[in-house]
Amino acid sequence: MTLGGAGLWMALAGPSAAPPPAVLTLDQPASPAAPGATAVSLDKFRYMEPLTAVPELPFMDGEGRRVDLSEFKDRLVLLNLWATWCAPCVKEMPALDRLQAQLGGPGFQVVALSVDRGGKDQVQPFYQRTGVKNLALYLDPSSASMQTLKLRGLPTTLLVDQEGRELGRIEGAVEWDSPEVIAFLRKHMGHGGGPNRDSRGGVVKTGG
């Protein structure tokens, strides 16, 4: 199933008077882009238990080269699925760019995977207009990744451990370079996977 902006819908975020929703979902017509889309906090992060390997997920880079997540083995990967027509996605892109600048390297990688039908011709000008400088172009113009990963809406971000397993996911725009999120990611960069555990052996979650 190929999905485009005109075929998307919004998840209910509360009463009609509430701010624009944080997630653009896939069962109602999309409303106009709203820069005031509400950010979500880490208490919405849902851990994957048990840990599950991320399915094979081929996509392209900005040069048209086929890429797979296995290329990022031994790094903690923040896999963000987004599109230029998705207001909550647009809202969080500057923070994702700053996050990559701050943490990106041998131990961490932001993979911002666009599902725009227009591919590079649509995403590259968006990066230029918005001043995104640290995120590489990763493209899935067929939107196949949305079905493979069983997404419910955009943006959805998966945290993938150093062994290619999904630690969990969060739906909605996040302030990715906030101190809370940076601390959360640094904890996961320090070990090979699985939820953080407290000194008593219990799972420490951020909520949800």
N, C-alpha and C positions, 0 to 999 in steps of 0.2 A: 504494500500500500504506500503510495507516494503522497506526502502531505505538504501543503503549501499554506501561505498565510491566509488565503481566502477560505480555507477549509477548516480553520481552527476555532476552538471555543474556549470560554473562560470558566475556570472553576469558581464556585461560589465562595466568596471570602467573608460573608456575613450579610447584614442588611444592605439594601440598595444604596443607602446613604454612606456606606463605608468607603474608605479610600480604594483606589484601583487595586485589583488583586495582585498578589505576588507571583502567581503562576498562571501562565497562559496554557490552558488545557486543550483537549482535543475532541470536545463534543458539542460546542456551541459556536456560533459565528464570532470571530474576533472583533473586539471593539477597537476604536482608534487608539493609537499609541498614546500612552499617558505617562509623562515623565515623573509623575508623583507616585508611581507604583510602589507599594509597601514592601520594605525589606523584611526578611524573616531572620530569626535568631537560631543559634545552634541547638536550641531545644527541639527543633524540628528534624534534626539529624536522626535517621533511622539506621541502626546498626544491622548488619547482615549476620544472622546466626542460624546455622553455622556458616563459616566463610565459604564463598563459592567463587570459582574461577570465572573471570569475565569471559563471555563467549568471544570467539574470533570476531574481530571488528575491523575489517579492512576499510581504510579511507584514504584520502589523498592529501598531500601537502601542497604548498603554493606553487611548486614546480610540476605538479601533475604526477608525482611519484607515489606509488602505493605504499601506505604506511600501516603498521599494526601496533597495538599496544605493547607487544612483546619487545619492541625496540627500546622501550623505556624500563626494561627489567632492572631491578636493583634500585629503582627510584620510587618514592611515593608519588603517585600521580593523582592530580585533581582533574578528573575528566568532566568538563562542563559542556553540555549540549545546549545550543542556543541558535538564535536566528536574528537577523537585522530587523525583522518586522515585529519582533516580540518586545514589548515595552519593558517588562521586568528584566529581560536579557540585556537590553541596552543599558539599563540602569546600573547593572553590576559590572559591565565590561571594564570601566576605568579601575575599579578595585581589583579585578583579576589581573589587569596589566601591572598594577603596583605590586601585587602579591608575587608575580613571577619575577619582577625586578628584585624583590627583597629576598625570596627564598630559592628561586630557580638555580639549578646547578646539578652536581652529581647525585644529590640526594632527593631532589624534588623537581617536579615538572607540572606546570599547568598545560593541559591539552584542551584548548577551547575549540570544540568541534562544531562547525557551522552546518546546519541542515538547510541553508538557503538553496533554492533551486538554481539560482544564478551562479553559484560557485564562486570562483576567484573574482570574476568580474563584478560581483555584487559585494563581496566581503572586503576585498582590498581597498576600494574607495571608502568604505565605512571606517576601516582602521585609520586611513589617512585623515578623514574628516574629524574623527574623535580623538586623534592623538595617541592611538594605541601603538606602542613601539616595542614592547617586550614579548608579546604573544606571537608565536608563529602561526601561519595560516594552515588550518586543518579543515578539510572540506568533505562533506557527505551530501552532495546535491540530490541523491536519490532518497535521502531520509531513512535509509534502511536501518541505521543504528537505532532509531527510535523504536522500531518494532523488535529488533534483536534484544534490546535492553528493557523492553516492556515499560517504556515511559508512559506516564499519565499526562505529562504536560511539559512546558518549557518555562524557565530554564530548569533543568535537572542536573545535579552535579553528583558524580560518583567519586568516592575516595577509594583508590586502588592501591593495594599494598605492594611491597617490593617483589612479591612472588606472583603478581597478576591476579590477586583475589580481591573481590569487592568487599571492603570493610563496611560500607554503608552508603547511603545517599541522602540528599536533601533536595527538596523541591522549592523553588522560589529564589528571588534575588537575595544575596547575602553581602554584607560588608566584609569582603574577603581579606582586607588588610587591617581589620580592627585588631586590637591587642588580644581579645578573646579568641579570635579565629587563628591568629598567628601562634598563640600558645597551644591551641588544640592540634594544629598541624605539626608543630615541633615535637610534641609528644609522640606522634605516630611516625615521625621521621627517625626516631631513635630506636625503633625495634621493628622486627620483621612482619608484624601483622597481628590482627586480633584487637578487640577492644581493650582500652586501658583498664587495668585492674588495681584496686586499692590494696592496702597492706594486709587485708583480711582475705584476699582472694576473690572478692566480689567484683562484678563488672561495674565500672564507673561510666555512666552514660551522661550525656548532656541534657537528657530529658526526652519526652516523647514516648 
